[in-house]
């Protein structure tokens, strides 16, 4: 049972069944002792009184005494059975009394290992030698009437209290343990300590690995949330460091250019051109960062329209061919989308262009760049492959992080701010797709842009 609801339901169901079963068992046990036990059937004082009355006054006196005392015992009727098996007051014997009388008569002088056991019911002897049986019969019609006996009520109450106390304690521990751990982790998160529980490596779900109920799933989800927050905080810290570094570099160059411009004889026009380039670079960097900030997050809001994807790809390929002509690098387009996309045209263009321009930039002179448009079962894919040096395998998972560069081939001096692929990944995510990077089997580097069927216009 993985469901907490079913577990609680079954637990209380079993507890109530134990209470009822135990109550019935105790009821039958006590009732048997009260009504069936031989020592309680004998009632010596009653038999002695009846014997004395019979000896003093005969049968008439015994009948008068029985008429006066037949209801003297609160929960039993008193019968005196004559030797012929009938009550001396000619009362009709209840069925249970007749069965008991038959049993007592059959049980007379039973040999138990050489010893004779006394009769289960007391008897008195009349002046004429007749044997009379004193019989006590419960008034209640069924064994369940015994539930009103004080000792039975107290016993049932004690059973109910003990069973419910034990089950409630176990249930409270079972439920409160993960809740307390989640509470501790939530307090740690609220205090901005993203190590849940205030201890590095602490896991709320520790010890709950074998459980599959709602609280165990919640504890694992809490750990996943804490891990995500921890990763986001680390990424944010790194992003702030990278942005600070990227802003500091052009500002430092502008400061040097300004200092040179102030020293005579200064080439003022050259320094002003240098400052203008750095300002443009700063403006481009800030624009890219703002675009990334708008795209980041699951609820990124983008303006959507329906546009022809083939037309967009061909436009980006033409521009890339124009840039690649300088190094004799051609871009070859293979396949067609034959579909329209419901999304943001400028963002999709930017995503494809970022990848394609990187491919042209890092391909060797004369090496072509291939663009493949395919239709897998998962929707539509755009594969861009270059003939460059590729990327170390350990860097493939981080290639889409903001400002992350592979030092040997993708530093800032060769162009780019290290944020283009991050924007591409976020654009694909905003359209329900994804971006994947891999090294080609025969060398080079390839990026695959995936669009799901939901992003394609019907």
N, C-alpha and C positions, 0 to 999 in steps of 0.2 A: 504494500500500500504506500504509494508515493504521495498521495494527497493528504494534506494536514486535516482537511475537513473529514475525510473518511476515517482517518486515524482517531480523531476526537469522537466521531459518531460511534465507531466500533468499541472504543475504550469505555464510554459511558454505557453502551449497550451491554457489554460484558459485565461491567460493575453492577448494573441493575439486575442482570441475570444471576450473578453470584449472591446478591442480597436476597432476591426472591427465593432462589434455590436453598440457600442457607436457612432462611426463615421457615420454609416448608419442612426442611429436615429437622430443625430444632422443634418445630411444632409437633411433628409426629413423634419425636423422641420423648418430649415431655409429656405429651398426651398419653403415650403408651405407658409411661411410668405412673401417671396419675390414675388412669382408668383400667389398665390391664395388669399391672404388677400384682402378683399374688399377695404380697404383704399388705397392699392397700385394700385388697378385697376382703381380707380377714376382719379388719376392724374389731379387735377383741372386745372393747367396751360394749359395742352394740350386741355382739353375740352373748356376752356375759349377762347383760340386762335381760335379753330375750330368754335365756336359759333360766334365770331366776324367776321371771314372771311365769313361765310355763310350769316350773316346779311348784310355785306357791298356789297359783290359781287355775291351772289347767289350760285347756285350749281356749275357753271363753276369755279368760284374762289375757292370753297371748294375743287374741284378735283385737281386744280393746286397746292393748298397749301398742300394737302395730298401727291401728287406725289413728292413734294420737301421735305417733312418731314416724309415720311413713314419709313425711316431708321435712323431718327435723334436720337433715343434712342438706346444706345449701345447694350443692350441685349434683346430688344423686337421689334416686328413689330407692326406698328400702322394701325388699320383698323377702317373705319367708315362705319357702317352697316345701310343701308337704311331701310325704313319701311317694305319692302318686304323681308328682311332677307339676302340681298346680299351686297357685298362690292361695294361702289360707283365707284371704279376703275375696277370693274368686275374681281377682283382677286379671285382665288379659296381659300376658307377658309380652313385652316388645320383642321383635325379632332378634335384636342383638342380645337381649337377656336370655332368650331360649338357646341361642348358639353358645353363649357362655356357660349356661347350666349344663348343656350336653358335654361341653369340653371338660368341665370340672368333674362330672361324674365319670368320664372315661379316664381321667387322670388319677383316679383313686389308687393309692398304694402302688405306685409305679416303682419297679425295682431299678435302682441306679447303682450298679456296681456292688450289689449285696446289701445296700441300705435302702430303706423305704422312706420316700418323701411324703411329708404331710399333705393333706388335701389343700388345694388352692383356695377353697371357700370354707368359711367356718360352719360347723354343724352343731346342732343341739339335739339332745335325746329326750323324748317325751316320757311320761309315766308308764305308758304302755310299750315302751321300747321303740317307738317310731322315730325315725331320723328326719330332722328338719334342716334344710339348708338356708343359711342367711346370705342373701344376695343383694349387692349394691350395684345399681345400674345408672350410668351417666344420663342426665336429662337431655344433653345436647344431641340433636339428631345426627350430626356429622363431626368428623374429627376437626374441621376448620372452626368449629365453635370454640375450640380451645384457645384460639387466638386472643380471646378476651381475658385469659388468665394473666394476672400481673407478672408472673415470672416469665411467661412467654413474650409479652409485650416489651418488657425490659431487655430481654435477650435479642429480640429483633432490632430494637433501637440500637443496642450496642454493636450488632453486626453491621447495620447500615452506617453507623458513625465510623467504625474502623475501616470498612472497605472504601467508603467514599473519601475518608481522610487520606488513606494510602494512595488511591488513584489520583486524587486531586493534587497531592504533593508531587507525585511523579509527573503528572501533566504540567504542573507549574514549572518544575525544573526543566522538563523537555521543551517547553515553549520559551521560558525566560532566558535560558542559557544563550541561544543565538541572538535573542533580542538585546540582551545586555552587551554582547560583543558588538553588535551593529550600533548600539547607542554609544559605546566607547569610541568606535571608529568615526561616527558622525560628529562627536564632540571634537575629535582630533582634526577633522576636516574643517569644522567651524572655526577652530583656532588657527587655521592656515597651516597646520602641520599635516602635510599630505601623506606622511607615513602613518597609516591607520593604526590607532591604538597608541600613538606617540612613540613607537619603536620601529626602527628600520626593519623592513622585511616582515612586519607583523601582518598576518592575514586574518580577517574576520571569519573566513570560512574554515580556518584550521580546526580539525577535529570533526568537521561535518561532511567529510568527503563521501562517506557511505550513505548519507541521507539524500533523499530525492524529493522531500516535501517542499512546500512553498517557502518556509523560512530558510532552508538550506540554499534554495535557488536564489532567494533574496540576498543572502550573505555572499554568494559567489558573484552576483551582479554588483553588489557593493564593492567587492574587491576589484572587479573590472572597472567600475567607475573611478575608484581611487587610482588605479593604474593609469587610466586615461587622463585624469586630472594631473597626475604626476608627470606624464609624458608631455601634456600640453604646457605645463609650467616650465619644464625643461626646454621645450621648443620655443616658448615665448622668450625665455631668458636668452637663449642662443640667438633668436631673431633680433632682439634688442641689441645684443653685442654686434651682430653682423651689420645691422643698420647703422649703428654708431661708427663702426669701422668704415663702412662705405661712404658715409657723410663726411667723416673726418679727412679722408684722402683728398677729395676735390677741394675741400675747404683749405687744407694745408697748401695745395698747389696754388690756389687763388691768393693765399696770403704771401707765398713766395713771389708770384707774379706782381702783386701790388708793391712788395718791397723793392723789386727790381725796377718797377716803373718810377719809383720815387728817387732812385739813384741816378744822378746825371753822369755821363750822357746816357739816357735811357731810350731804348727802342719802344716808345710808347704804344705804337700801333700793334707791334708783335705781342706785347704783354696784354693789351686789351683783347686781342684775338684769343689769347690763351685763356683769359678770364671768361670770355664768352663761351668757349667750348666747355669749360668746367661748369658754368651755370646751366648750359643745356644738358650736360650729363646729370647734374643734380635734379633738374626738372624732370628728366626722363626717369631717374631713379625714384623720385617721389611719386610720379604718376604710376609707375609699376607697383610700388608698395601699396598705394591706395587701391589700385585695381585688385591686388591680391587680398587686401583687407575686406573689400566688398564681396569677394567671392568666397572667402573663408567661412566655414560653418555649414551646417546641414540645412539651415533655413535661408540660404543666400537667395535674395530676390533679384531676378533678372528680367528685363523686358524681352518678350518673345515675339517672334514673327515667323512666317513660313517662307523659306528661301530655298533655291535650287542648290544642292550641295556640289554637283558637278561643276556648275558655273563658278562657285567659290573656289574649288580646288584648282581649276584651270587658271584662275586669276592669280592665286598664290604661286603656282608653278611658273607662270610667265615672269612674275617679279623676281623669283629666285633664279631663273635662267639669266635674267638681266644682270643680277649681282654676280653670278658665277662666271659670266663671260670673261671677267678680268683674269681669272685663274684657269680658264678653259675647262670649267666644270659645268657639265650639262645636267639638267634635271629631267628624268624620263618618267612619264605618267603611264601607268598600265592599269586597265580596268576602269569601270565607271560605277558610280553609285546608283544612277537611275532612280533617284529618290529625292524628295524634299525633306527638309529638317524643320521641326518646330522648335525654335530656340532663338538665341541671340546671335545674329549674323556676325557682328563685329567681334564678339568674344570667340566664336568658333574660328573665324579667320585668324585672330591673334594666336589661338592655340596651335593651329596648323603651321602658321608662319613662324612661330618661335622654334618649333622643331626643325622645320625645313631650312631656315636660315642657319641654325647651328650645324646641320648636316653639311651645308655648302661651305660654311666657314672652316670646319675641321676636316674636310675631305682633302686628300692630296691633290695637287694640280693635275688636271686631266682626268681625274677619277669621276665617274658619273655618280649621281644620286638618284635612287629609284624610289618612286611613290607607287604603292600598290593599293588599289581599292578592291576589297573583297566583301563577300556576303556570307559570313558564317551563320550558323544556326542561331547565335546569340544576337544577331542584328546586323551591324555594318562595322567594318574595320578599315582603318587607313594606316598602312605600314610604310614608314619612311626609313630607308636604309642608306647609310653612307659608307665610304671606303676608308674612313679615318682609323685612328689607332684603337678605337674602342675605349671601354671603361673597365677598370679592375672589378672583378666579381663582387668584392666586398663593398664597392661603392654603388652597386646597381640599385639597392633598396633606398639609398639616400639621394639619388640623383634628382628627385623631384622635391627635395627640401629647399626652402628659400635660402639663397646665398651660398648654397653648397656647390663647390667646384672641385673637379679633379685637377690637382696641381699641375700635372705635366701637360695637360692639353686644354684646360678650360679655365684659365685664370683671367682676371679682369683685363690684363694688358692685351690679350688677343681679342678682346671685344666681349660685350655683354656684362650685365650686372649680376649674373648668377641667379636670376629670379624668373627667367622666361619659362623654364620647365615647370617650376612651381605653379605659375599661372596656368600653364597648359593642363596640369593635373586637376586644378580646381575648376577650370572651365568644363572639363570632361565630367567631373563629379557633379557639377551643377546641372548638367544635362542628363544625369543618370548613368553616365558611362565611366570609363576609367582610362588611365594611361599606364603603359607598361614599357619597360626598357630591358634590352638584352643585347648581348654581343652576338654578332653573326657567326654562323658556323665556319664560314670561310674568311673570317676577319670582318672588320668594320663594326659599326654600331647601328642598332635599329630601335625605333620607338613605335609602338603600336597604340593607336587611338581607337577606342571602342565606343560605339554608340548603340544603345539598346533599341529594340523595336519601338518602345514607347516614345523615343525621341524623333522617330520618323513620321512625317505627316502622311495620313492615309489618302 
